[in-house]
Amino acid sequence: MLTPSTVSPSTVGGVQIRERDDDEDEPPRVGPEPDFAWGRTANPNSVDGELQNLAAFGAGLARLSGPRRTAARVIVGLVLLGLVLAILFSIVSIVRIW
């Protein structure tokens, strides 16, 4: 509910206008802040951040052993296989259109 302390009445053309004090413009944001997870210092939305993400992923895979490592390798293999199949099907469909 609006209280008298947060509303400043003013009159424009015979009509009373109420403005809230918290309707001011917000300060401009510079950009997303890096999350500094796993010692990363770059913005995760930049090229440097993506390279650090890949390095952290590779380091995590290197620490795995036994059945977890096997499961991770199978999953990564399936993801890469899906990527390759998508690229191949795209190329084939483009060639068929010509």
C-alpha positions in Angstrom: 0.0 0.0 0.0 1.2 3.5 -0.8 2.1 5.5 2.3 2.5 9.3 2.4 6.2 9.0 2.9 6.8 7.1 -0.4 4.4 9.1 -2.6 5.0 12.7 -3.7 1.8 14.3 -5.2 2.1 16.8 -8.0 -0.5 18.4 -10.3 -0.2 18.3 -14.1 -3.0 19.9 -16.1 -5.5 19.8 -13.2 -4.8 16.1 -12.6 -3.0 15.0 -9.5 -0.2 12.6 -10.3 1.4 10.3 -7.7 4.9 9.1 -8.2 6.6 6.6 -6.1 10.1 7.4 -4.7 11.4 4.0 -5.8 10.5 4.5 -9.5 13.9 6.1 -10.2 16.2 4.6 -12.8 18.4 1.8 -11.7 22.2 2.3 -12.1 23.5 0.8 -15.3 25.0 -2.6 -15.0 28.5 -3.1 -16.4 27.9 -6.8 -17.2 27.8 -10.2 -15.7 30.2 -10.9 -12.9 32.4 -14.0 -13.1 31.5 -16.6 -10.6 35.1 -17.4 -9.7 34.3 -21.1 -9.4 37.2 -23.5 -9.4 39.6 -20.6 -9.4 38.4 -19.1 -12.7 39.1 -15.5 -13.1 37.6 -14.7 -16.5 34.0 -13.9 -17.3 32.3 -17.2 -18.1 30.5 -15.6 -21.1 33.8 -14.7 -22.8 36.2 -16.7 -24.9 38.7 -16.8 -22.0 35.9 -18.0 -19.7 34.9 -20.8 -22.1 38.5 -21.9 -22.4 38.7 -22.0 -18.6 35.5 -24.0 -18.5 37.0 -26.6 -20.9 40.2 -26.7 -18.8 38.1 -27.3 -15.6 36.1 -30.0 -17.4 39.2 -31.7 -18.6 40.8 -31.5 -15.2 37.7 -33.0 -13.6 37.7 -35.9 -16.1 41.4 -36.5 -15.4 40.7 -37.0 -11.7 38.0 -39.6 -12.3 38.9 -43.3 -12.1 37.1 -46.7 -12.3 33.5 -46.9 -13.3 32.9 -43.2 -13.0 35.6 -42.5 -15.6 34.2 -45.1 -17.9 30.7 -43.6 -17.6 32.0 -40.1 -18.2 33.9 -41.3 -21.3 30.8 -43.0 -22.7 28.7 -39.9 -22.1 31.2 -37.6 -23.7 31.6 -40.1 -26.6 27.8 -40.1 -27.1 27.6 -36.3 -27.1 30.4 -36.1 -29.7 28.8 -38.8 -31.8 25.5 -36.8 -31.7 27.4 -33.7 -32.8 29.0 -35.4 -35.7 25.8 -37.0 -36.8 24.0 -33.6 -36.7 26.7 -32.1 -38.8 26.6 -35.0 -41.3 22.8 -34.9 -41.6 22.9 -31.1 -42.1 25.5 -31.4 -44.9 23.5 -34.2 -46.6 20.3 -32.2 -46.4 22.0 -29.1 -47.9 23.5 -31.2 -50.7 20.1 -32.8 -51.4 18.5 -29.4 -51.8 20.9 -28.3 -54.5 
